[in-house]
Amino acid sequence: MLMMVISFSACKKDFLDRKPLGRYTDEDIPAGSYDSKVFAAYAILRKNGFNDHLYLGIHSYRADEAIKGSTEADGAVHGEMYDNFQYDATNAGIATYWTHHYELIIAANEIIADIDSLGLNEPAALINKAEAKFLRAFAYFDLVRTFGEVPLVDFKIYSAGDVNVPKAPVNQIFQLIDADLTEAAAVLPLQWEPQYIGRLTSGAANALHARTYLWRKDWPNALAKATAVINSEQYSLVPNFGSQFRKNGENGPESIFEIQAYYSPTLDLGIIYANVQGVRGAGQWDLGWGWNTPSAILEAAFEPGDPRKIETLLYTGQTDPLYGETVPAGLARPYWNKKIYTDPADRLALNNRFGRWMNHRIIRYADVLLMAAEAANEIGGPDNTQKALEWLEMVRARARGNNASILPPVTTTNQAELRDAIRHERMVELAMEEQRFYDLVRWEIDVDVLHAAGHTNYEVKHRLLPIPQAEIDKSGGILVQNPDWQ
């Protein structure tokens, strides 16, 4: 039996009553459907290369908002790698990251090739193909941001040697990403029936496409894709900012794309994402490894009274209001990532402290609103400026709630001032959600910001990681190292 978690019911049933969806036999799969292979591809997203502490090294604590965390001695080599930018092509993190991303690409290629070769045109098969194209584009966007030029493998693999191809130019990789996401957006449904919540939608494809266009400073296309998500009216901001990061807030109205997890005492289809970031304490506070912790810079970035601060940072030595637990004093770090903080009732019910049941949020609606605001402001003009202000205010108003004394609306129509306001809002709204480093890079302020944060050895070359040495060695000279790391 093939098992794949793709959703949870939205109803408020007891946690242990929920069963993993997507557990199918061949008889359950619709005619003309490649669901089984697609669910197996989704399952690859649960692997460490998309969720673990070294994934977070690449995506999170290279920024100014986070640090490696834990104790100084724990994983010190990875702290040197990602906090201090002493890149090492033999680092285990980049090897796992590379392998699991290409595993997803190869699985997607097989689905696409098989559907094409059989000439399947039933709606179910076309949706499966579109899901595979999204997953391939998602993996390649990670790879191209992280390594730059990488091998472009867009065909079915029959033997290991098939994948041994030279690196492709970045623009060629983006051509594939654009084609894949365009088709995915055109074919995927706006929404799924409740039993399939968590599967990819056209909104997810457009949102990811907007993110890729922002990366390339293609403001008109970024705005078009982001507004397509907004105009679909499928998403909304949840009233309580922090609620969407709780277990019962998963796959809610603000969710666009999450890596799905499920855990019970008898069935572990979970992910390590919350585990590696959980508070590193003892006894009931042994919640994880304590990696990827907020920095003092992030703690100071919130405006006075911003409710998002207490929903983002869990403080050592203080009683947190969410569940009334007191974090012990004297722990290795002053702050922890509260966005992965687990409910003690779930820990008790599941007889597990490590949060393997927590989904990994990849794209949510607030991010799309801020992407639209940024693109509109960069294009400029009175109409676009007004739209940018409106979208920015939607995010700030949700955070403000009924307290008119905090987070005043941004009213400036000066492009540079509005740009700074949107950038600040991205930092505090999306804090610890693995966007900050790539934002700094695409804004081309990474050197200045990271130097100001004390990372004075950071250089432009550190935007890209070296290609894993093991992959170069296996290629027999076909794959060459990035120029800055030869």
Residue pairs with C-beta under 8 A, 6 or more apart in sequence:
1 23
1 24
1 25
2 23
2 24
2 25
2 36
2 39
2 40
3 20
3 22
3 23
3 43
3 267
3 269
4 20
4 22
4 23
4 39
4 40
4 42
4 43
4 269
5 20
5 21
5 22
5 42
5 43
5 46
5 198
5 260
5 261
5 262
5 269
6 21
6 22
6 39
6 42
6 196
6 197
6 198
6 199
6 260
7 21
7 22
7 192
7 194
7 195
7 196
7 197
7 198
7 199
7 251
7 260
8 18
8 21
8 197
8 198
8 250
8 251
8 260
8 262
9 18
9 194
9 195
9 197
10 194
10 197
10 251
10 252
12 248
15 247
15 345
15 346
15 349
15 350
15 357
16 264
16 349
16 350
18 262
20 262
20 267
20 269
21 195
21 196
21 198
22 39
22 42
24 35
24 36
24 39
26 36
29 35
29 36
30 124
31 122
31 124
32 120
32 122
32 123
32 124
32 125
33 122
33 124
33 125
33 128
34 111
34 114
34 115
34 120
34 124
34 125
34 128
34 129
35 124
35 128
37 107
37 110
37 111
37 114
37 128
38 111
38 128
38 131
38 132
40 107
41 104
41 107
41 108
41 111
41 131
41 132
41 135
42 131
42 135
42 199
42 260
44 50
44 100
44 103
44 104
44 107
45 104
45 135
45 259
45 260
46 259
46 260
46 261
46 269
46 270
46 271
47 100
47 103
48 54
48 55
48 96
48 100
48 272
49 55
49 96
49 97
49 98
49 99
49 100
49 101
49 103
50 100
50 101
50 259
50 271
50 360
51 259
51 271
51 272
51 273
51 276
51 360
52 93
52 96
52 272
52 273
52 276
53 75
53 78
53 93
53 276
53 277
53 289
53 291
53 292
54 78
54 91
54 92
54 93
54 94
54 96
54 97
55 93
55 96
55 97
56 66
56 276
56 277
56 291
56 292
56 434
57 68
57 78
57 81
57 82
57 93
57 292
58 82
58 93
58 94
58 97
58 146
58 465
59 434
59 437
59 438
60 66
60 292
60 432
60 434
60 436
60 437
61 67
61 68
61 69
61 82
61 83
61 292
62 82
62 83
62 85
62 437
62 462
63 436
63 437
63 440
63 450
64 295
64 297
64 298
64 436
64 440
64 449
64 450
64 452
64 453
64 455
65 294
65 295
65 297
65 298
65 301
65 427
65 431
65 432
65 436
66 292
66 293
66 294
66 295
66 298
66 337
66 432
66 436
67 79
67 83
67 292
67 293
67 295
68 75
68 78
68 79
68 82
68 83
68 291
68 292
68 293
69 277
69 280
69 289
69 290
69 291
69 292
69 293
69 332
69 333
70 280
70 289
70 290
70 291
70 293
70 332
70 333
71 280
71 290
71 332
72 79
74 289
74 290
75 291
77 88
77 91
78 91
78 93
80 86
81 87
81 88
81 91
81 93
82 93
83 455
84 455
84 457
85 455
85 457
85 458
85 459
85 462
86 457
87 462
87 465
87 466
87 485
88 466
89 466
89 467
89 468
89 469
89 472
89 481
89 485
90 468
90 469
90 470
91 468
94 465
94 466
94 467
94 468
95 468
95 470
95 471
97 142
97 146
98 143
98 147
98 467
98 468
98 471
101 139
101 140
101 142
101 143
102 139
102 153
102 163
104 135
104 136
104 138
104 139
105 136
105 139
105 140
105 153
106 153
106 157
106 163
107 132
107 135
108 132
108 133
108 135
108 136
108 139
109 132
109 136
109 153
109 154
109 155
109 156
109 157
110 156
110 157
111 128
111 129
111 131
111 132
112 129
112 132
112 133
112 136
113 155
113 156
114 156
115 125
115 126
115 128
115 129
116 129
120 126
126 187
127 187
127 188
127 189
129 183
129 187
130 183
130 184
130 186
130 187
130 188
130 200
130 205
131 184
131 188
131 199
131 200
133 180
133 181
133 183
133 184
134 180
134 181
134 184
134 188
134 200
134 204
134 205
134 208
135 200
136 154
136 176
136 180
137 176
137 177
137 180
137 181
137 184
137 208
137 212
138 208
140 150
140 173
140 176
140 177
141 177
141 208
141 211
141 212
141 215
143 150
143 173
144 150
144 170
144 173
144 174
144 177
145 215
145 438
145 441
146 464
146 465
147 464
147 465
147 467
147 482
148 170
148 464
148 482
149 167
149 168
149 169
149 170
149 173
149 482
150 167
150 168
150 173
150 467
151 163
151 164
151 165
151 166
151 167
151 168
151 479
152 165
152 168
152 172
152 173
152 176
153 162
153 163
153 165
154 176
155 162
157 163
164 474
164 475
164 476
164 478
164 479
165 478
166 478
166 479
166 480
167 479
167 480
174 212
174 216
177 212
178 209
178 212
181 205
181 206
181 208
181 209
181 212
182 209
184 200
184 202
184 205
185 202
185 205
185 206
185 209
185 225
185 228
186 202
187 202
188 200
188 201
188 202
188 204
188 205
189 201
189 202
190 201
190 202
190 203
190 232
190 234
191 201
191 234
192 198
192 199
192 201
197 251
198 251
198 258
198 260
200 257
201 234
201 256
202 232
203 229
203 232
203 234
203 235
203 256
204 256
204 257
204 363
206 225
206 226
206 228
206 229
206 232
207 225
207 226
207 229
207 256
207 257
207 363
207 367
207 368
207 371
208 257
208 363
209 221
209 225
210 221
210 222
210 223
210 225
210 226
210 229
210 368
210 371
210 372
210 375
211 363
211 367
211 371
213 219
213 221
213 222
213 225
213 375
214 222
214 371
214 374
214 375
214 442
215 438
215 442
217 378
217 442
219 375
219 378
219 379
220 375
220 379
222 371
222 372
222 374
222 375
223 372
223 375
223 376
223 379
223 384
226 368
226 369
226 371
226 372
226 375
227 372
229 235
229 256
229 365
229 368
230 368
230 369
230 372
230 391
235 253
235 254
235 255
235 256
235 365
235 368
236 253
236 254
236 365
237 253
237 254
237 365
237 366
237 369
237 394
237 395
237 398
238 244
238 249
238 252
238 253
238 254
238 398
239 398
239 401
241 307
241 308
241 311
241 398
241 399
242 307
242 308
242 310
242 311
242 322
242 338
243 249
243 252
244 252
244 254
244 255
244 361
244 364
245 311
245 338
245 339
245 340
245 341
245 361
246 343
247 342
247 343
247 346
247 357
247 358
250 258
250 358
250 359
251 258
251 359
253 365
254 364
254 365
254 366
255 361
255 364
255 365
256 362
256 363
256 364
256 365
256 367
256 368
257 362
257 363
258 359
258 360
258 361
258 362
259 271
259 273
259 359
259 360
259 362
260 359
261 269
261 270
261 271
261 273
261 356
261 357
261 358
261 359
261 360
262 269
262 270
262 357
263 269
263 270
263 350
263 352
263 356
263 357
264 350
265 350
265 351
265 352
268 356
270 356
270 357
270 358
271 356
271 358
271 359
271 360
272 356
273 340
273 355
273 358
273 360
274 288
274 340
274 342
274 354
274 355
274 356
274 358
275 288
275 289
275 354
275 355
275 356
276 288
276 289
276 291
276 292
277 288
277 289
277 290
277 291
277 292
277 293
277 336
277 337
277 340
278 287
278 288
278 289
278 290
278 336
278 340
278 341
278 342
278 353
278 354
278 355
279 285
279 287
279 288
279 290
279 314
279 327
279 331
279 336
279 341
280 286
280 287
280 288
280 289
280 290
280 331
280 332
280 333
281 287
281 327
281 328
281 331
282 328
284 344
284 353
285 327
285 328
285 331
286 353
287 342
287 353
287 354
287 355
288 353
288 354
288 355
290 331
290 332
290 333
290 336
292 337
292 432
293 333
293 335
293 336
293 337
294 312
294 313
294 335
294 336
294 337
294 431
294 432
295 453
296 334
297 453
298 312
298 313
298 427
298 431
298 432
299 309
299 313
299 335
301 424
301 427
301 428
301 431
302 308
302 309
302 312
302 428
303 406
303 407
303 428
304 406
305 403
305 405
305 406
305 407
306 399
306 406
306 407
306 428
307 399
307 400
307 401
307 403
307 406
308 399
308 428
308 429
308 431
309 428
310 320
310 321
310 338
311 338
311 339
312 337
312 338
312 339
312 428
312 431
312 432
313 335
313 336
313 337
313 338
314 320
314 327
314 335
314 336
314 337
314 338
314 341
315 327
315 334
315 335
315 336
316 327
316 328
316 329
316 330
316 331
316 333
316 334
316 335
316 336
317 327
317 328
317 329
317 330
317 331
318 326
318 327
319 325
319 326
319 327
320 326
320 327
320 338
320 341
322 338
322 341
323 343
323 344
325 344
327 336
337 432
339 361
339 431
339 432
339 433
340 355
340 358
342 353
342 355
342 358
346 357
347 353
350 357
361 433
366 395
366 398
366 429
366 430
367 426
367 429
367 430
367 433
367 435
369 391
369 392
369 394
369 395
370 391
370 392
370 395
370 422
370 425
370 426
370 429
370 430
372 387
372 388
372 391
373 387
373 388
373 389
373 391
373 392
373 422
374 388
374 419
374 422
374 423
374 426
376 384
376 385
376 387
376 388
376 391
377 384
377 385
377 388
377 415
377 418
377 419
377 422
378 415
378 419
380 415
382 413
385 413
385 415
385 418
388 418
388 422
389 409
389 410
389 411
389 413
389 418
392 410
392 418
392 421
392 422
392 425
393 409
393 410
395 425
395 429
396 407
396 409
396 410
396 425
397 409
399 407
399 429
400 406
400 407
410 418
410 421
412 418
412 421
423 439
423 443
426 435
426 436
426 439
427 436
427 439
430 436
437 446
440 446
440 449
440 450
441 463
446 458
446 460
446 463
447 458
447 459
447 460
450 458
451 458
461 484
461 485
464 482
464 484
465 482
465 485
466 481
466 482
466 484
466 485
467 479
467 481
467 482
467 485
469 481
471 479
472 479
472 480
472 481
480 486
